Amino acid sequence: MTPYDVKVKGTFAEPPKKVKLPPRKPTSEEQRANNHAPVEFSRESASVGNWIPLFRKELAEMNSGKVGRPYSFCDSMIFWIISLQTLIRGTYRTAAGLAAAILEGHGMKAPSYSRLFERSAEMLDRMLSENDGTYIIRAGSNVIGRPRNVGIDSSGFNLSNTCLWRKEKWGTGPKRRGWLKLHVLSDVDTGEVIAFAVTDKDTGDSPLMIPLLDAAVAAGHRIGTVYADGAYSSAENFDHVCGRLGSRFVTSFKVNTKPVNGGSRYRGEATRLWCSMPYAEWVDKSGYGRRWKSECGFSDVKRLFGESIHAFTMKGAVRKLLMKTETFSRYKEQRAILLSGCLASS
């Protein structure tokens, strides 16, 4: 709300009742993409025939000039197997068994579950770099020509092996182990993951905006408009988005925000617009109504791959969340392809 939305009665400020609009129904093109994307993504993930040439090429390069026993498993093979593991929500044992059944039919050896765990931990740990509670920052690889209109938000993932029935029936349950936070910069038009970060639960949202945007730009993405809630409305973020990147930044403010610069002329322009009209009119004029799309991605990833993370160590939990997000990112890319095809055909 802006100050113009506040009704004053006596000495108390009473905000007007918020009218909650029903959720927008998906269009026929979106519904078709939603229905077919899981099928096509699963088909693409399990089509080992498309991966075999990559496996053989990488193994040939690894074994070129090697003395002694040749390597049997390459990074691309390990990544493919743990992607399947994430897709089926399986364990290392189920993933190793599934991979063995598929690869042996193509004359290739699959790693045991213990070797799969060792190699995947080694490969994923190379991506991690803990820095003040931030375990990893990565950008999506699907770079396109148009500028991306992005939204930024965060959500928590449960590290406790939750069993609600045990809690309900016996009054006991697993030890509480806290949360990991996933910060995502997503395309509000297609839902694709442009960049993401995994942090501990105590890391704030606002400090992650600049690193995520920098990672996206370094990967080749172009940023058009950035949508965020009031947690990101700092002068530093305004200067970075509007000044350094030359992009547009749309964010809300507190009710008592004054129309002053507050250390940034870009923020001052935004606060003056915020205070000059009622909230509903400001939403229409600024386009802030598109920000909600950034929250939908968290619902999707938790629905598809689960909200809880089962791991004994913090590094293991980070690896699990990393693979969830990487797999979800590839799924959203597949959906975006289908959605663009549906729109083109219509």
Beta strands, then each sheet from edge to edge (+ up, - down):
strand 1: 7-9
strand 2: 12-14
strand 3: 134-139
strand 4: 148-158
strand 5: 179-187
strand 6: 193-200
strand 7: 223-228
strand 8: 248-251
sheet 1: 1+ 2-
sheet 2: 3+ 6- 5+ 4- 7- 8-
end
